[in-house]
Amino acid sequence: MFSETKEGVTRILVPKQPTKSIFYNPGMELCRDIDIAGVAAFVSSLPQQQASLTYIDALAGTGVRGIRVANEVGLSVAINDRSKPAYELINRNIELNDVRERAKAYNENANVLLLQNYYDFVDIDPFGSPVPFLDAACKSVKRLLLITATDTAPLCGAHSGGLRKYDAKPLNTEYHTEMATRILLGRVTRDLCKYDRAIDPLLSYSKAHFIRIIARVEKGGKKADERMKRLGFIAHCFSCGNRFVFSCSDMLEMTIEKRCVVCGAKMQIAGPLYIEAIKDKRFCEQVHEELGRRELGKKKEAMKIVAACINELDIPFYYDHHALCKTLKVPPPPISSLIDALQLNGFAASRTHFSDTALKTDARIDTIKDIFKKMNIVNLS
């Protein structure tokens, strides 16, 4: 019925066949590897002993994430799943790794457990949307909040539901994965502020079918008010590809351009969403160092993602290289060449972890196209 697998240096019993009552997704090992390094990096920055810190894996399945935190980081961990078979397997996995002194299994409703207790670290990794658990998580967390969303279609604007679930309107653009990440961060920001808690994103990334956020949480009404100022909107022109960001105060004062300054078409609005930096560079560097020194199954891929996060610009959208080439009907030069050309013309430019075929820049779309055309004239001459 069960087979043994290994993640990091932790042994885990998992169902041989998928079941409705015990959930295990081997495809999320990459996420869990980054989590281990992220939690370890955060703990190393705190003054107190790690044994006094509490962590909850509120929707645990086999318990793999929580048991890895107990075994590989050394925190005191609560591992919860509402399914009785999952709860029983979690206990077996606790015994298998001999972490009984640091890990305790629970068979509770996740929201009830979170509302009854405070934890330094709160981890919500549901199947689908985290929204049903966000309020309780934001009330329970004291230091670090870790959130996963796998319902990327409504967050990206590919399907309806973004406004209904996340109180924000997405647009289905070529940078939809970043828009989804920022809409999720915006929702978490607002939910935390209800409890006078402030968010500082430390590492936010998207991969394949999921979005993951690791964010520091601080207490204080003034801090929460300040974080609310980091919310805003993106205006996007589907005619020429022009886009820009503006704050909530600009929206309230109606000081934004309703027509595209490049082509005159009507601008479409996405948001509210988080428009400031979605990562802390120093924290990401520490995570990268932790990944490098640990035994991990997805080390190479994890280090690549975090390295890309370290180096990418804090601009809330990106441009798809292939889409630009198609629009201009030109052969695609190396993306590095376009970045170099933008930088030589005085603009900031970088790759992004969100897409291997995209770049971030503070240059406007018409400027990007002009530089692109000049590059191809040179390349073809």
C-alpha positions as CSV (number, residue, x, y, z in Angstrom):
1,M,0.0,0.0,0.0
2,F,2.9,2.4,0.8
3,S,6.4,2.8,-0.6
4,E,9.3,4.7,0.9
5,T,10.8,7.7,-0.9
6,K,13.4,10.3,0.1
7,E,13.4,14.0,-0.1
8,G,16.5,15.9,1.1
9,V,17.7,13.7,3.9
10,T,14.2,12.7,5.0
11,R,12.5,9.4,4.5
12,I,8.8,9.4,3.7
13,L,6.2,6.7,3.3
14,V,3.8,7.6,0.4
15,P,0.9,5.8,-1.2
16,K,1.9,3.5,-4.0
17,Q,-1.2,4.7,-5.9
18,P,-2.9,8.2,-5.6
19,T,-5.7,8.2,-3.1
20,K,-8.4,10.8,-2.2
21,S,-7.6,10.7,1.5
22,I,-3.8,10.9,1.4
23,F,-2.2,13.5,-1.0
24,Y,1.4,13.5,-2.1
25,N,2.7,15.4,-5.1
26,P,6.3,14.4,-6.1
27,G,6.3,17.3,-8.5
28,M,6.4,19.7,-5.5
29,E,9.7,18.4,-4.3
30,L,11.4,21.4,-5.9
31,C,9.2,23.8,-3.9
32,R,9.9,21.9,-0.7
33,D,13.6,22.0,-1.3
34,I,13.4,25.8,-1.7
35,D,11.3,26.0,1.4
36,I,13.8,24.1,3.5
37,A,16.6,26.5,2.4
38,G,14.2,29.5,2.9
39,V,13.1,28.5,6.4
40,A,16.7,27.8,7.4
41,A,17.9,31.1,6.0
42,F,15.2,33.0,8.0
43,V,15.9,31.1,11.2
44,S,19.6,32.0,10.9
45,S,18.7,35.7,11.0
46,L,16.8,35.4,14.3
47,P,18.5,35.9,17.7
48,Q,16.7,33.1,19.6
49,Q,17.3,29.4,19.5
50,Q,15.5,27.6,16.7
51,A,14.1,25.0,19.1
52,S,11.8,27.6,20.5
53,L,10.3,28.5,17.1
54,T,7.0,26.9,16.1
55,Y,6.0,25.9,12.6
56,I,2.7,24.5,11.3
57,D,2.1,22.6,8.1
58,A,-1.6,23.1,8.1
59,L,-2.6,21.0,5.1
60,A,0.0,18.3,5.3
61,G,-1.0,15.2,3.3
62,T,1.8,12.7,4.0
63,G,3.4,15.3,6.2
64,V,6.5,15.5,4.0
65,R,7.0,19.3,4.3
66,G,6.5,19.5,8.0
67,I,8.6,16.4,8.8
68,R,11.4,17.8,6.6
69,V,11.3,21.1,8.5
70,A,11.6,19.2,11.8
71,N,14.3,16.9,10.5
72,E,16.4,19.2,8.4
73,V,15.9,22.6,10.1
74,G,15.1,21.5,13.7
75,L,12.0,23.5,14.4
76,S,9.1,22.5,16.6
77,V,6.5,21.4,14.1
78,A,2.7,20.9,14.1
79,I,1.6,18.7,11.1
80,N,-2.1,18.7,10.4
81,D,-4.4,17.0,8.0
82,R,-8.2,16.6,8.3
83,S,-8.1,13.2,6.7
84,K,-7.8,10.4,9.3
85,P,-5.8,8.1,7.0
86,A,-3.4,11.0,6.3
87,Y,-3.1,11.7,10.0
88,E,-2.2,8.1,10.7
89,L,0.4,8.1,7.9
90,I,1.9,11.4,9.3
91,N,2.4,9.6,12.6
92,R,4.2,6.7,10.9
93,N,6.5,9.2,9.0
94,I,7.3,11.0,12.3
95,E,8.3,7.6,13.8
96,L,10.3,6.7,10.6
97,N,12.4,9.9,11.0
98,D,12.6,9.8,14.8
99,V,11.4,13.4,15.2
100,R,8.8,12.7,17.9
101,E,10.4,15.3,20.2
102,R,10.0,18.0,17.5
103,A,6.9,17.0,15.5
104,K,3.3,16.4,16.5
105,A,0.5,15.2,14.2
106,Y,-3.0,16.7,14.3
107,N,-6.3,15.6,12.8
108,E,-8.2,18.9,12.8
109,N,-9.9,21.4,10.5
110,A,-7.0,23.6,9.5
111,N,-8.8,26.9,10.1
112,V,-9.9,25.8,13.6
113,L,-6.3,24.8,14.5
114,L,-4.9,28.1,13.2
115,L,-7.5,30.2,15.0
116,Q,-6.9,28.4,18.3
117,N,-3.1,28.9,18.2
118,Y,-0.3,31.2,17.2
119,Y,2.7,29.9,15.2
120,D,6.0,31.6,14.3
121,F,5.8,30.0,10.8
122,V,2.5,29.3,9.1
123,D,2.6,27.2,5.9
124,I,-0.5,26.9,3.7
125,D,-0.1,24.5,0.7
126,P,-3.6,23.5,-0.5
127,F,-4.8,21.7,-3.5
128,G,-6.2,24.7,-5.4
129,S,-6.8,28.1,-3.9
130,P,-5.4,29.2,-0.5
131,V,-8.2,31.7,0.0
132,P,-10.4,29.6,2.3
133,F,-7.4,29.4,4.7
134,L,-5.9,32.9,4.3
135,D,-7.8,34.7,7.1
136,A,-7.0,32.1,9.7
137,A,-3.4,31.9,8.6
138,C,-3.0,35.7,8.7
139,K,-4.4,35.8,12.2
140,S,-2.2,32.9,13.4
141,V,1.2,33.8,12.0
142,K,3.8,35.7,14.0
143,R,7.0,35.7,11.9
144,L,6.9,34.0,8.5
145,L,4.0,33.2,6.1
146,L,4.4,30.6,3.3
147,I,1.6,30.4,0.8
148,T,1.0,28.2,-2.3
149,A,-1.6,28.7,-4.9
150,T,-2.2,26.1,-7.7
151,D,-5.4,27.7,-9.1
152,T,-3.3,29.7,-11.6
153,A,-6.0,30.0,-14.3
154,P,-8.2,32.5,-12.4
155,L,-5.2,34.3,-11.0
156,C,-3.7,34.7,-14.5
157,G,-7.0,35.8,-16.1
158,A,-7.2,32.6,-18.3
159,H,-10.5,31.7,-16.5
160,S,-13.1,33.7,-14.6
161,G,-12.9,33.7,-10.8
162,G,-9.9,36.1,-10.1
163,L,-12.2,38.9,-9.0
164,R,-14.5,36.6,-7.0
165,K,-11.7,34.7,-5.2
166,Y,-8.9,37.3,-4.9
167,D,-10.8,40.6,-5.0
168,A,-8.7,41.7,-8.0
169,K,-9.1,41.7,-11.8
170,P,-6.4,39.9,-13.7
171,L,-5.6,40.4,-17.4
172,N,-4.5,37.5,-19.6
173,T,-1.3,39.1,-20.9
174,E,2.1,37.5,-21.8
175,Y,3.3,38.3,-18.3
176,H,0.3,36.6,-16.7
177,T,2.4,34.5,-14.3
178,E,3.9,37.6,-12.6
179,M,0.5,39.2,-12.6
180,A,-0.9,36.1,-10.8
181,T,1.9,36.2,-8.2
182,R,1.3,39.9,-7.5
183,I,-2.5,39.5,-7.3
184,L,-2.0,36.7,-4.7
185,L,0.5,39.0,-2.8
186,G,-2.1,41.8,-2.9
187,R,-4.7,39.6,-1.4
188,V,-2.4,38.4,1.4
189,T,-1.3,42.0,2.1
190,R,-4.9,43.0,2.6
191,D,-5.8,40.0,4.8
192,L,-2.8,40.6,7.0
193,C,-3.6,44.3,7.4
194,K,-7.0,43.4,9.0
195,Y,-5.0,42.1,11.9
196,D,-2.5,45.0,12.0
197,R,0.2,42.9,10.5
198,A,2.5,44.0,7.7
199,I,4.0,41.9,4.9
200,D,7.5,41.9,3.5
201,P,7.9,39.5,0.6
202,L,11.2,37.7,0.8
203,L,10.9,35.2,-2.1
204,S,8.0,35.0,-4.5
205,Y,8.2,32.8,-7.6
206,S,6.1,30.8,-10.1
207,K,6.9,27.5,-11.6
208,A,4.8,25.3,-13.9
209,H,1.4,25.0,-12.1
210,F,2.0,26.8,-8.8
211,I,2.9,30.1,-7.2
212,R,4.8,30.2,-3.9
213,I,5.3,33.1,-1.6
214,I,7.6,33.3,1.4
215,A,7.0,36.5,3.4
216,R,8.1,38.0,6.7
217,V,5.3,39.3,8.9
218,E,5.6,42.2,11.4
219,K,3.1,43.6,13.8
220,G,1.9,47.2,13.9
221,G,-1.0,49.2,12.4
222,K,1.4,51.9,11.0
223,K,3.5,49.3,9.3
224,A,0.3,47.7,7.9
225,D,-0.8,51.0,6.6
226,E,2.5,51.6,4.9
227,R,2.3,48.2,3.2
228,M,-1.1,49.1,1.8
229,K,0.6,51.8,-0.1
230,R,2.5,49.1,-2.0
231,L,-0.7,48.1,-3.7
232,G,-1.7,49.5,-7.1
233,F,-2.7,48.6,-10.7
234,I,-1.2,47.8,-14.1
235,A,-2.6,49.5,-17.2
236,H,-2.1,47.5,-20.3
237,C,-2.7,48.3,-24.0
238,F,-3.6,45.2,-26.0
239,S,-3.2,47.1,-29.2
240,C,0.5,48.0,-29.0
241,G,1.7,46.2,-25.9
242,N,2.4,49.4,-23.8
243,R,2.0,49.0,-20.1
244,F,2.6,50.9,-16.9
245,V,2.0,50.7,-13.2
246,F,0.2,53.2,-10.9
247,S,-0.8,53.5,-7.3
248,C,-4.1,53.2,-5.6
249,S,-4.0,56.9,-4.8
250,D,-3.7,57.7,-8.5
251,M,-6.7,55.5,-9.2
252,L,-8.7,57.4,-6.5
253,E,-7.7,60.7,-7.8
254,M,-8.3,59.6,-11.4
255,T,-4.9,60.9,-12.6
256,I,-4.1,58.0,-14.9
257,E,-4.2,58.1,-18.7
258,K,-7.2,56.2,-20.0
259,R,-5.8,56.2,-23.5
260,C,-2.5,54.7,-24.5
261,V,0.1,57.4,-25.1
262,V,1.8,55.3,-27.7
263,C,-1.1,54.3,-30.0
264,G,-4.2,55.9,-28.6
265,A,-6.1,52.7,-27.8
266,K,-8.1,52.3,-24.6
267,M,-6.0,51.0,-21.7
268,Q,-7.2,47.9,-19.7
269,I,-6.7,47.9,-16.0
270,A,-5.6,44.9,-13.8
271,G,-5.5,44.9,-10.0
272,P,-5.3,45.8,-7.2
273,L,-2.1,43.9,-6.9
274,Y,1.3,44.2,-5.2
275,I,3.5,46.7,-7.3
276,E,6.7,46.9,-5.2
277,A,9.6,44.3,-4.9
278,I,8.3,40.8,-4.5
279,K,11.7,39.5,-3.1
280,D,14.5,40.6,-0.8
281,K,17.8,40.3,-2.6
282,R,19.9,39.5,0.5
283,F,17.4,36.9,1.7
284,C,17.5,35.2,-1.7
285,E,21.3,35.2,-1.6
286,Q,21.1,33.4,1.8
287,V,18.6,30.9,0.4
288,H,21.0,30.3,-2.5
289,E,23.8,29.6,-0.1
290,E,21.7,27.2,1.9
291,L,20.7,25.3,-1.2
292,G,24.3,25.0,-2.2
293,R,25.3,23.3,1.1
294,R,22.4,20.9,1.5
295,E,21.6,17.5,0.1
296,L,18.6,18.0,-2.1
297,G,17.0,16.1,-4.9
298,K,16.1,19.2,-6.9
299,K,19.2,21.3,-6.0
300,K,20.2,22.4,-9.5
301,E,16.8,23.6,-10.5
302,A,16.1,25.2,-7.2
303,M,19.4,27.1,-7.3
304,K,18.7,28.3,-10.9
305,I,15.3,29.7,-9.8
306,V,16.6,31.5,-6.8
307,A,19.6,32.9,-8.7
308,A,17.3,34.3,-11.3
309,C,15.2,35.9,-8.6
310,I,18.3,37.5,-7.1
311,N,19.2,39.2,-10.4
312,E,15.9,40.2,-11.9
313,L,14.6,43.8,-11.7
314,D,11.8,44.8,-9.4
315,I,9.6,45.9,-12.3
316,P,6.0,44.4,-12.0
317,F,5.8,43.0,-15.5
318,Y,8.0,41.6,-18.3
319,Y,8.2,41.5,-22.1
320,D,8.1,38.2,-24.0
321,H,11.0,38.1,-26.5
322,H,9.2,35.9,-28.9
323,A,6.1,38.0,-28.9
324,L,8.2,41.1,-29.7
325,C,9.8,39.3,-32.6
326,K,6.4,38.2,-34.0
327,T,5.0,41.7,-33.8
328,L,7.9,43.2,-35.5
329,K,8.2,40.3,-38.0
330,V,12.0,40.1,-37.5
331,P,14.3,37.2,-36.8
332,P,14.9,36.8,-33.1
333,P,18.4,37.9,-31.9
334,P,19.7,36.3,-28.6
335,I,17.7,37.7,-25.7
336,S,21.1,38.7,-24.1
337,S,21.8,40.9,-27.1
338,L,18.5,42.8,-26.5
339,I,19.3,43.2,-22.8
340,D,22.8,44.5,-23.7
341,A,21.3,47.0,-26.3
342,L,18.8,48.3,-23.8
343,Q,21.5,48.8,-21.2
344,L,23.8,50.6,-23.7
345,N,20.9,53.0,-24.4
346,G,20.7,53.8,-20.7
347,F,17.8,51.6,-19.6
348,A,17.7,48.9,-16.9
349,A,17.2,45.4,-18.2
350,S,17.4,41.8,-16.8
351,R,16.2,38.3,-17.3
352,T,13.3,37.0,-15.2
353,H,12.7,33.7,-13.5
354,F,9.1,33.8,-14.7
355,S,10.0,32.9,-18.3
356,D,13.1,31.8,-20.1
357,T,12.0,33.8,-23.1
358,A,11.3,37.1,-21.4
359,L,13.1,40.2,-20.0
360,K,12.3,43.1,-17.7
361,T,13.1,46.7,-18.5
362,D,12.1,50.2,-17.6
363,A,12.1,51.2,-21.3
364,R,8.7,51.8,-22.9
365,I,7.3,49.5,-25.6
366,D,8.0,51.9,-28.4
367,T,11.6,52.4,-27.3
368,I,12.1,48.6,-27.0
369,K,10.7,48.2,-30.5
370,D,13.0,50.9,-31.9
371,I,16.1,49.3,-30.4
372,F,15.0,45.9,-31.6
373,K,14.6,47.2,-35.1
374,K,18.1,48.8,-35.0
375,M,19.6,45.6,-33.7
376,N,18.1,43.6,-36.6
377,I,19.2,46.2,-39.2
378,V,22.8,45.7,-37.8
379,N,22.4,41.9,-37.7
380,L,21.1,41.7,-41.2
381,S,23.5,44.2,-42.8
